[in-house]
Amino acid sequence: MPRVSADERLHRLLALVPWVAAHDGPRIDDVCARFGCTSEELVDDLDLLFLCGLHPYTPDMLIDVDVDDGRVWIRYADYFSRPLRLTPAEGLALVAAGKALLATPGADPVGPLARGLDKLATVLGVDAAQAVEIALGAVPTEVMDPVREAAGRRLQVEIDYYAFGRDEWTRRVVDPYAVFSASGQWYLSAYCHMVDDERLFRLDRVRSVSVLDRGFQPPARPPELTVYRPRPDDPRVTLLLEPAARWVLEQYPVERVEEAGDGRVRVTMAVSERPWLERLLLRLGPAGRVLEAADEDVAADAARRLLARYRGGSGSLGAG
């Protein structure tokens, strides 16, 4: 399984430190469940803290970590007890960075970081809730709260979910592993009993949630928290993209990229569902052309069904 990226690891560590420090020796199992990591990964992260501090790196300038009897303590260096002198610009930047960090999975929305940001915002004369907006997909509290609670308590949930790839609503029971944010959206990493496999669910596509009185055992190693993990048996498609369509390289995971001259590029990518590919091709229009695919008529078929829908016919885009 791919390793967690350095950026993801840093965000987890930044959220983990104030939470552990505020809870006076929480159990390692509880920390791992909250932040979606194994005990080995947690210990590796904590080992980094021994190196965190300021010159001349004397004991009073370093963060202290103790691990004993299945519990962990984090104590800030004496340096952190000294008041900081910040310019207004530095203070506002700190509020913005802190607000972004509070969106990290596992961060405590009412913990010491949140309280510190409120105090700093008051000094600056701004509203911490309005000083900076972290734009994430809107998820109702009646969906987000029970899913997060179930993930923390390791209880199964039943969700009413809109499968965008197949353009249909489904009712399914899942084991919720972790809630995380990526590319401006909230996702749930879970084991889906309907397909007997691990899946990712966008929480803004969940219509309702029911927490069940059935527990589950999470995997020994949590799954990678990425938006899409291609499976070996997923079909592949090769597209020729015009210069205006190079945005595909940034927005979607691609497996192979070749320059084709004149700014064009040839890309190979995995396809989770045919309706998803249809939508992409219709969005690309003449800027994207299928070179190799199991069904090379996919774009033409999608266009015909879309035209039939606008003409009042029986065709339905995404009903494949």
C-alpha positions as a printed NumPy array, in Angstrom:
array([[  0.   ,   0.   ,   0.   ],
       [  1.414,   3.492,  -0.876],
       [  2.93 ,   5.427,   1.993],
       [  1.224,   8.509,   3.374],
       [  2.647,  11.61 ,   1.719],
       [  4.881,  13.978,   3.672],
       [  2.253,  16.713,   3.365],
       [ -0.505,  14.489,   4.798],
       [  1.794,  13.343,   7.586],
       [  2.662,  16.934,   8.507],
       [ -1.006,  17.97 ,   8.647],
       [ -1.792,  14.986,  10.864],
       [  1.085,  15.805,  13.209],
       [  0.097,  19.48 ,  13.463],
       [ -3.457,  18.512,  14.443],
       [ -2.322,  15.702,  16.732],
       [  0.068,  17.68 ,  18.931],
       [ -2.394,  20.179,  20.509],
       [ -5.033,  17.456,  20.979],
       [ -2.672,  15.087,  22.812],
       [ -1.166,  17.925,  24.854],
       [ -4.641,  19.012,  25.984],
       [ -5.804,  15.521,  27.02 ],
       [ -3.035,  14.69 ,  29.545],
       [ -1.923,  11.24 ,  28.514],
       [ -4.593,   9.774,  26.215],
       [ -4.429,   6.102,  25.266],
       [ -2.415,   5.379,  22.129],
       [ -5.338,   3.371,  20.688],
       [ -7.628,   6.396,  21.097],
       [ -5.119,   8.694,  19.398],
       [ -4.731,   6.27 ,  16.468],
       [ -8.497,   5.893,  16.061],
       [ -9.03 ,   9.657,  16.086],
       [ -6.294,  10.493,  13.574],
       [ -6.542,   7.41 ,  11.342],
       [ -3.07 ,   5.943,  11.81 ],
       [ -1.43 ,   2.825,  13.18 ],
       [  0.536,   2.747,  16.437],
       [  3.748,   2.34 ,  14.413],
       [  2.943,   5.446,  12.361],
       [  2.094,   7.348,  15.536],
       [  5.422,   6.459,  17.135],
       [  7.26 ,   7.51 ,  13.952],
       [  5.432,  10.855,  14.029],
       [  6.21 ,  11.387,  17.711],
       [  9.888,  10.631,  17.099],
       [  9.961,  13.733,  14.88 ],
       [  8.893,  15.94 ,  17.777],
       [ 12.123,  15.269,  19.624],
       [ 13.802,  17.253,  16.842],
       [ 11.366,  20.189,  16.98 ],
       [ 12.521,  23.332,  18.72 ],
       [ 14.558,  26.494,  18.395],
       [ 18.237,  27.361,  18.545],
       [ 20.303,  26.523,  20.593],
       [ 18.163,  23.351,  20.931],
       [ 18.579,  23.093,  24.695],
       [ 15.948,  21.107,  26.678],
       [ 13.889,  24.247,  27.383],
       [ 13.647,  24.883,  23.614],
       [ 12.492,  21.379,  22.593],
       [  9.102,  19.647,  22.719],
       [  8.99 ,  16.76 ,  25.205],
       [  7.231,  13.442,  24.452],
       [  6.652,  10.546,  26.864],
       [  5.199,   7.16 ,  25.869],
       [  4.488,   4.719,  28.682],
       [  2.042,   1.889,  29.412],
       [ -0.017,   2.454,  26.268],
       [ -0.392,   6.204,  26.836],
       [  1.316,   9.289,  25.424],
       [  2.097,  12.749,  26.825],
       [  3.248,  15.824,  24.897],
       [  4.621,  18.847,  26.763],
       [  5.451,  22.068,  25.012],
       [  8.891,  23.619,  25.302],
       [  9.226,  26.441,  27.814],
       [  9.559,  28.772,  24.824],
       [  5.829,  28.417,  24.098],
       [  4.919,  29.902,  27.487],
       [  6.463,  33.222,  26.491],
       [  4.158,  35.814,  24.897],
       [  4.631,  36.376,  21.178],
       [  4.86 ,  39.789,  19.558],
       [  3.098,  39.68 ,  16.202],
       [  2.315,  42.335,  13.629],
       [ -1.361,  42.532,  12.523],
       [ -0.409,  40.879,   9.229],
       [  1.364,  38.032,  11.044],
       [ -1.593,  37.594,  13.388],
       [ -4.099,  37.405,  10.546],
       [ -1.887,  34.907,   8.707],
       [ -1.767,  32.81 ,  11.88 ],
       [ -5.571,  32.883,  12.165],
       [ -5.877,  31.761,   8.531],
       [ -3.363,  28.93 ,   8.962],
       [ -5.037,  27.804,  12.192],
       [ -8.482,  27.771,  10.606],
       [ -7.153,  25.595,   7.804],
       [ -5.579,  23.242,  10.352],
       [ -8.916,  22.878,  12.183],
       [-10.29 ,  21.327,   8.974],
       [ -7.784,  18.459,   9.321],
       [ -9.42 ,  15.13 ,  10.3  ],
       [ -9.161,  14.604,  14.049],
       [ -8.61 ,  18.273,  14.93 ],
       [-10.618,  19.434,  17.942],
       [-13.04 ,  22.236,  16.876],
       [-13.364,  23.456,  20.483],
       [ -9.875,  22.568,  21.746],
       [ -6.95 ,  24.814,  22.715],
       [ -6.119,  25.727,  19.114],
       [ -9.681,  26.911,  18.434],
       [ -9.757,  28.869,  21.701],
       [ -6.373,  30.429,  20.967],
       [ -7.526,  31.511,  17.507],
       [-10.624,  33.123,  19.014],
       [ -8.468,  35.111,  21.445],
       [ -6.068,  36.175,  18.685],
       [ -8.963,  37.209,  16.45 ],
       [-10.405,  39.302,  19.293],
       [ -7.096,  41.135,  19.696],
       [ -6.989,  41.755,  15.944],
       [-10.565,  43.024,  15.999],
       [-11.89 ,  40.411,  13.561],
       [-14.399,  37.583,  13.781],
       [-12.482,  34.284,  13.751],
       [-15.405,  32.582,  12.018],
       [-15.406,  35.178,   9.239],
       [-11.752,  36.221,   9.073],
       [-11.043,  33.416,   6.647],
       [-13.327,  30.906,   5.011],
       [-12.134,  27.365,   4.352],
       [-14.36 ,  26.366,   1.45 ],
       [-15.338,  22.709,   1.777],
       [-18.351,  20.958,   0.31 ],
       [-21.444,  21.645,   2.407],
       [-22.37 ,  18.624,   4.558],
       [-25.388,  18.824,   6.894],
       [-24.62 ,  18.347,  10.571],
       [-27.172,  15.521,  10.684],
       [-24.846,  13.648,   8.298],
       [-21.404,  14.759,   9.473],
       [-21.921,  14.38 ,  13.221],
       [-23.276,  10.797,  13.313],
       [-20.697,   9.589,  10.778],
       [-17.825,  11.061,  12.8  ],
       [-19.253,   9.668,  16.032],
       [-19.699,   6.21 ,  14.495],
       [-16.131,   6.24 ,  13.148],
       [-14.823,   7.132,  16.591],
       [-16.924,   4.46 ,  18.333],
       [-16.344,   1.891,  15.554],
       [-20.037,   1.363,  14.868],
       [-21.55 ,   0.478,  11.493],
       [-23.814,   2.978,   9.747],
       [-26.475,   2.687,   7.073],
       [-26.364,   5.483,   4.506],
       [-28.596,   6.601,   1.668],
       [-25.974,   7.48 ,  -0.947],
       [-26.01 ,   8.968,  -4.437],
       [-23.526,   7.054,  -6.62 ],
       [-22.422,   9.743,  -9.097],
       [-20.646,   7.245, -11.36 ],
       [-23.826,   5.157, -11.839],
       [-26.302,   8.046, -11.418],
       [-28.431,   6.257,  -8.807],
       [-29.371,   6.293,  -5.127],
       [-28.347,   3.266,  -3.071],
       [-28.928,   2.14 ,   0.507],
       [-25.882,   0.443,   1.981],
       [-24.302,  -0.575,   5.293],
       [-20.685,   0.517,   5.779],
       [-17.931,   0.319,   8.394],
       [-16.767,   3.959,   8.747],
       [-12.973,   4.131,   9.049],
       [-12.234,   7.862,   8.856],
       [-13.612,  11.226,   7.746],
       [-11.193,  13.476,   5.857],
       [-11.103,  16.444,   3.504],
       [ -9.518,  16.572,   0.039],
       [ -9.846,  18.911,  -2.942],
       [-12.496,  20.997,  -1.185],
       [-14.781,  18.075,  -0.262],
       [-15.468,  15.883,   2.77 ],
       [-15.031,  12.123,   2.291],
       [-15.726,   8.982,   4.292],
       [-13.288,   6.082,   3.998],
       [-15.233,   2.898,   4.754],
       [-15.789,  -0.773,   4.054],
       [-18.974,  -1.188,   2.029],
       [-20.907,  -4.4  ,   2.691],
       [-22.941,  -3.981,  -0.493],
       [-19.849,  -4.511,  -2.674],
       [-17.689,  -6.323,  -0.082],
       [-14.809,  -3.907,  -0.598],
       [-13.334,  -0.634,   0.655],
       [-14.867,   2.501,  -0.827],
       [-14.761,   6.291,  -0.513],
       [-18.001,   8.24 ,  -0.138],
       [-18.457,  11.97 ,  -0.655],
       [-20.42 ,  13.116,   2.365],
       [-22.319,  15.824,   0.471],
       [-23.896,  12.96 ,  -1.518],
       [-25.22 ,  11.23 ,   1.609],
       [-28.931,  11.928,   2.084],
       [-29.388,  10.246,   5.48 ],
       [-27.392,   8.316,   8.097],
       [-28.488,   5.725,  10.659],
       [-25.971,   4.587,  13.272],
       [-26.4  ,   0.854,  13.901],
       [-25.882,  -1.018,  17.132],
       [-23.255,  -3.214,  15.512],
       [-19.54 ,  -2.761,  15.977],
       [-16.74 ,  -3.546,  13.528],
       [-13.025,  -4.236,  13.694],
       [-10.975,  -1.715,  11.673],
       [ -8.108,  -3.008,   9.503],
       [ -4.694,  -3.346,  11.108],
       [ -3.394,  -0.733,   8.669],
       [ -5.827,   2.095,   7.819],
       [ -6.449,   2.594,   4.081],
       [ -4.757,   5.448,   2.288],
       [ -6.882,   8.601,   2.54 ],
       [ -6.956,   9.528,  -1.145],
       [ -9.93 ,  10.447,  -3.302],
       [ -9.594,   7.619,  -5.826],
       [ -7.568,   4.409,  -5.72 ],
       [ -7.68 ,   2.636,  -9.115],
       [ -8.17 ,  -1.115,  -8.925],
       [ -6.252,  -3.507, -11.196],
       [ -9.472,  -4.604, -12.926],
       [-10.731,  -1.056, -13.615],
       [-10.902,  -0.373, -17.361],
       [ -8.374,   2.069, -18.804],
       [ -8.823,   4.735, -21.46 ],
       [ -6.238,   6.671, -23.476],
       [ -7.182,  10.221, -24.463],
       [ -5.59 ,  12.787, -26.741],
       [ -6.012,  16.166, -25.064],
       [ -5.697,  19.527, -26.771],
       [ -3.792,  22.315, -24.944],
       [ -7.072,  23.723, -23.566],
       [ -7.782,  20.366, -21.876],
       [ -4.489,  19.948, -19.989],
       [ -6.4  ,  20.764, -16.797],
       [ -7.331,  17.065, -16.745],
       [ -3.768,  16.301, -15.613],
       [ -4.282,  18.374, -12.463],
       [ -7.867,  17.391, -11.664],
       [ -7.812,  13.606, -12.191],
       [ -5.304,  10.826, -11.414],
       [ -3.542,   9.68 , -14.578],
       [ -1.253,   6.676, -14.992],
       [  0.716,   7.67 , -18.076],
       [  1.441,  10.994, -19.765],
       [  3.128,  11.527, -23.147],
       [  3.664,  14.804, -24.962],
       [  2.117,  14.632, -28.437],
       [  3.435,  17.893, -29.905],
       [  1.848,  21.315, -30.418],
       [  0.878,  21.44 , -26.749],
       [ -1.229,  18.291, -26.95 ],
       [ -0.801,  15.413, -24.537],
       [ -1.676,  11.708, -24.589],
       [ -2.893,  10.377, -21.212],
       [ -3.945,   6.965, -19.911],
       [ -6.253,   6.856, -16.909],
       [ -8.389,   4.389, -14.977],
       [-12.172,   4.595, -15.328],
       [-14.283,   3.721, -12.295],
       [-17.632,   3.858, -14.132],
       [-18.676,   4.458, -17.744],
       [-21.058,   7.359, -16.84 ],
       [-18.1  ,   9.194, -15.262],
       [-16.127,   8.888, -18.509],
       [-19.143,  10.032, -20.5  ],
       [-19.449,  13.188, -18.425],
       [-15.74 ,  13.906, -18.793],
       [-15.82 ,  13.487, -22.575],
       [-18.918,  15.662, -22.932],
       [-17.211,  18.324, -20.836],
       [-14.077,  18.127, -22.976],
       [-15.942,  18.268, -26.272],
       [-13.566,  18.595, -29.249],
       [-10.631,  19.204, -26.863],
       [-10.511,  15.517, -25.919],
       [-10.559,  12.432, -28.153],
       [-10.583,   8.73 , -27.255],
       [ -7.581,   6.873, -28.721],
       [ -7.93 ,   3.535, -26.924],
       [-10.797,   2.176, -24.834],
       [-12.845,  -0.957, -24.371],
       [-15.742,   0.944, -25.949],
       [-14.459,   3.618, -28.34 ],
       [-18.02 ,   4.78 , -29.129],
       [-18.563,   5.952, -25.541],
       [-18.443,   9.675, -26.389],
       [-20.786,   9.377, -29.378],
       [-23.232,   7.234, -27.377],
       [-23.279,   9.769, -24.541],
       [-23.828,  12.668, -26.967],
       [-26.752,  10.868, -28.647],
       [-28.449,  10.151, -25.33 ],
       [-27.908,  13.723, -24.148],
       [-29.424,  15.053, -27.375],
       [-32.377,  12.686, -26.955],
       [-32.968,  14.005, -23.444],
       [-33.046,  17.626, -24.621],
       [-35.436,  16.663, -27.424],
       [-37.743,  14.993, -24.947],
       [-36.767,  11.46 , -25.904],
       [-36.283,   8.482, -23.624],
       [-32.482,   8.656, -23.511],
       [-30.987,   9.255, -20.079],
       [-27.381,  10.316, -19.601],
       [-25.652,   8.259, -16.952],
       [-28.22 ,   5.453, -16.911],
       [-25.796,   2.988, -18.486]])
